Amino acid sequence: MGLRTLLITPKEVDFVKGELNVTPVMIESPLGGDFQANVRYAKLCMRNSFLEKNESPMAFHLLYPQSLCDNTDSERKMGIDRSFDWHSFADKKIYYVDRGFSQGMGAGYIDALNKDIGVELRTLSKNNDLLCFIEDINCKTPSLNDVVALRELIESLKKEKSKGWKEPGDIVAFRDMYTDDLRGVDACALKEKKADCKDTEYARLCMRHSLVNKGHSPLVSFLMEQQLFSAGQKGWLGKSWLNAIEKVDVYLDRGMTKEMHSLCNTLLEQGKEIELSTIMTHDFDRVGVLKDINKNCSGKEALDIAMDITESSLAKGIAMEIEHEDLELIAALNGHSYKSRERKFELEPVM
């Protein structure tokens, strides 16, 4: 298990709200295979959960692959295992199945049964066979046999001709009814391209450092809320997720803003532990200074010192240009040509 942390970078302060007492849910959908199309579908599911179901959705398969290689078995397993550290804090797991049921979704389903977490199947389509199946399954105690039956139904639906708009990988037609939301998803991607890529790049580097070097299970709400575009203005990150956080990890390589300082003090008042961090692990002086501050100073004192260091650097005209060995990997993982192989979920009926 990893420590559940909230990762703070200069951009994060625009997104950590925690204003809503809405139902926390974990979103599950396929990822590998047609990677870009599956990411687009997952974002659509997030918007559906937030806007239409009044939920606070979390989808770690949209988050951790921004920093971990889904094609590498060890990093893929790391991402899945660390996401499981958060799953118990969801009221239920929601499985959107319009594009199939993958191996990762199967692992999450088994984890939910083992931890007695509620599960719910969902579709964005109006396919009568799938709707009836889902309604029946959601009304009874879940079991692995339900997944076997779902797999069989999916295979039969693949062979049917659809009257609606389907794209490669769609099991059923659903896009006709979600044209506005799909435009919102695409607008989100366009906005992300136009945004300060250094903010996003740095947040991804910090998340990788947290996952790989520290062994933590970080939440980076800035990178998550990018999936929701303007929908997030209502306050996506519900209080339940913030209550699950064990530590606040503040990364300082791009400085400490006044907004960061204010937010961290608010989190301190809520009883959260603060730790100052850097991704520049080869800068032993920097690492040593932060280690001493974390060890010898209270949270408030540490934040004040970090603010003084930043203001001193700004006064001297010092700008930190991040050069890191993982920059090339981060760029590749988030490029439009990135592909991840499909892994099919195989399970025999339970007798």
N, C-alpha and C positions, 0 to 999 in steps of 0.2 A: 504493500500500500504506500502511496505517496501522500505527502502533506498537501491538503487542499489550500491553495494560496490564491489570493487576488494579486495579479501582477499589475503594477502601476508604472506607466511611462508618461511622458509629457502629454500625449494625446488622450490618455485614458480618462482624464478628469472630465472630458466632455460627455462621457457615456455612463459613468457609474452613478446611477440615480437611486435605485432601490425604493421607489416611491409606492409601488403598487402591491397590494395584498392579493395577487392573482395566483392561480394554480400553477405550481412549477411542474413541468413535464419534460421528459427526455424524448427527442425526436429521433426515430430510426428510419433510414431509407438506404437504398443501394449506393455504392460509391465507385468500386472498381468496374472495369470494362470501359464503357463510354464515359470516361471520367468527367469531362466538361459538361455533358448533358445531365449526368447524375448530380453534379454540383448545382446546376441550375434548378433541377427538380427539388433537391433538398432545400434550397432557398425558398422555393414556392411553398413547400410544406411548412417552413418556419413562419412565413407570412400568414398562411392559412390558420395555423395554431394561434398566432398572436392576434390577428385582426378579426377572425371569424369565431374563434373558440374562447377568446378572452383568457388566454393562458400565457405563462412566461416560459417560452420554449428554449431548450438547450440542445445543441446538436454538435457534439464533439467531433463527429466525422467531417464537419465543416471547419473545425478549428485546428486540431492537432496536425492534420496533413499539410497545413500551411508551413509547418516546421519539421515534420517527420516524413520520411520517404515511405509511402504506402506500398511501394513495390519491394521493399526490403522487409523480409518476414520479421526480423527482430524489432525494427522500428515500428512496424504495423502493430505487432503484439504489444509493444510499449504503449502506444497510443490507446489501444482498446483497453488494456489493463488500467491505465491511469484514468480513463474516462469512467470506468466502473467505480472509482472512488467517489464520484459525484452521483451516481445513479440512485443510490438509496435515499437521496434527499428530494427525489422527484415523487410526486403523488402517483404517477404512473408513467409507463413507457408507451409511446404512440408509434405504431408501425404503419407507415404509408407504403402501400404495396402496388401502386400503379405501374411501377417499373420493375417489379419482381421482389424477391426475397433472397438476400445475399447471405454469404457465409458469416459476415460480420453481424448482420441482423440476427442470424440464428444464435450466435454466441451471446448476444445481448438478451435474447429471449430466454435462453437457458439460465443466464445470470439472474434475470428477473424472477424466474420460477424458484431458483435456489434461495433468493433473498426475500421471497414473498412480496415482490413489488408488483403492483397492478399493471396489466398490459391491455392495450386496446388496438385493434386493427382499424385502419382508416383507408378510404379511397377518395380521390377527388373526382371520380367519374360518376356517371349515372348508369353504369352497367348493372342490369338487374341481377344477373347471376352472382356477380361479386358482392353487390350490396346485400343480397339475401344471405350469402355465406357469412359475411362479416357480422351482420346483425345476429345471426345464430351463434357464432363463436363468442361474440362479446357478451352474450347473455349467460354464459356458463363458465364454470371454473376452467381456467386455461390449462392446457397440457401440451406436450410435445406432439401428440397425435394431431392436434389442430394444425401445426406447422406442416406436417406431412400431407394433410388434406389440402392445405392452401397451396402447397407446391404442385400437387396434381391439378388443382383448378387453374393455376397460372399456366401450366403447360397446355391445357385445353383451350384457354382463352387466347394464347399465342396463335393458335391455328384458325381462329375465327376472323372473318372479315369485319372490319369496323366501319360504321357509317360516319363516324366523326373524324376529327383531325388527330392523327397519330404520327409520331416521329419514330425513327429507329430506336428500339429499346422499350417503347411504351407497350405495356401489356393490354391496356384498354385506352379508349379515347377520353381525354379530360381537358385538353388544351382550349377547346372552343369556349368553355365556361370561365376560363381564367386568363383571358387575353390581357386585361388591365393589369393583373398581378404579374404576369410574365413581363409586361412592359416595365413594371416597377422593378423586377429583378434585374432586367437588362440595364435600366437606368442606374441601379445601384452599382453594377459592374463598371459602367461608364464613369460614374462619379468617383469610384475608387481609383480608376486609372488617372483621373485628373487631379486627385488629391496629392498632398505631399507624400511622395512615395518613400521618402526617408523615414517618416513616422511609422508607416506600415512595415517597412523593411526592418527597422529597429525593434518594433514590437515582436516580430516573428523571430528575430535573433534572440531576444530575451526569453521568449517562450521555449525555444529549443534549448537554451542554456538551463532553464528551470527544469525541463523534462529530463535532459540527458546528463547534465553535470550535477544537478542538485537532487534528482530523483523525486521532484515534486509533481503535483497534479494541478497545474495553474489554470485559472480562469482569466481570460483576457477579453473583457467585455467589449473593448474597442473593436477588436477583430470580429467578434460575434455580431455586434450590432450593425456592422457594415452589410451584413446579409439582409437587413430589414429596411434599409434606406429610410425614407421619411416616416415609416411606421414607428420607428423607434423613438420619435419625438414624444410619444405618450409615456415613455418610461418603461422600457422593455424589461430591465433587470429587476425582477421581483425581490421582495425582502427575503423570501425563503432561501434564495441562492446566496445572498449576502450573509445570512445567518449561518450557513454551512462553512464559511471561510474560517480556516484555522490561523492563518498568518497573512499579513500584507507585505508583499515583496516589492520594494521600491528600487527601480533601476535608474542609476544616476548618470550614465555615460553621456546623455544629452542634456544634463543639467536638472535642476529642481526649480520648477516654476512656482509662482505664488499660489496658483490654483492647486498644484500638486500638494504644496505644503498645507493649504487649508483643508483639502480633502483628507489627507493623512491624519491631521489632527482630529477631524470629525470621526474617523475610523478608530483612532485611539480612544476617544471618549466613549465609543461603543464597546470598548473592551478588546479590540483587536491588537495583536502583537505586530510590531513594525520591524522589518529588517531592511537595511540598505545593501544594495547589490550592484555588481558590475559584470558585464560580459567579457571584459578585458582581463581574462584570467592570467595572461602572461605579463601583465603590468603588476609586478609583485609589490611595488610601493603602494599603488592604488588599492590592491586587495588587502594589504596589511593595514592601511589606514581605516578602511571600512570595517575590517574585522575588529579592530580596537574600539571603534565607535560603537559597534553593535554589542560588544562585550561589556563596555564600561559606562555607557550612557543610557539614560532612560529614553523611551521612545520620543518624547518631546524634545529632549536635548539633542538627540541624534538628528532629528528633522531640522532643528535650528542650525546645527553645525553644517548640514548638507546645504542649507539655504545660503549660509555665509560663504561656503566654498564656491558655490555657483555665482554669487554676486561678485566675489573677488575675481573670478575668472572672466566674467563679463566686463568688469571694469578694466582689466588688463588686455581685453580684446582677444582672449583665447577662445577658439571655437573647436570643439571636439569633432573631428571627422572620423566616423567609425570605419575602421579597417579590420575585417574579421575573416578568419579562414572559412567560415560557413556562409559568407555572402553569396558565393556562386551557387551553392546548394539551394539556398532559400530562393534565389532567382529562378532556378530550374523547376523547383517544386510548384511555383506559382505562375509559371509561364503557360501560355495558351496551348502549347504543343505537348505539355506533360500528359502522360498516360499511365494508368494503373491497371494491371490485369484483373480480370473478373475472377472471383472465387465463388463457386457455386456451393450452396448449403446442401449437404447430404445427410439424411437422417432416416433411419428405418422406423416403422411404426413401433410404439411401445405396447407390449402385450400385457 
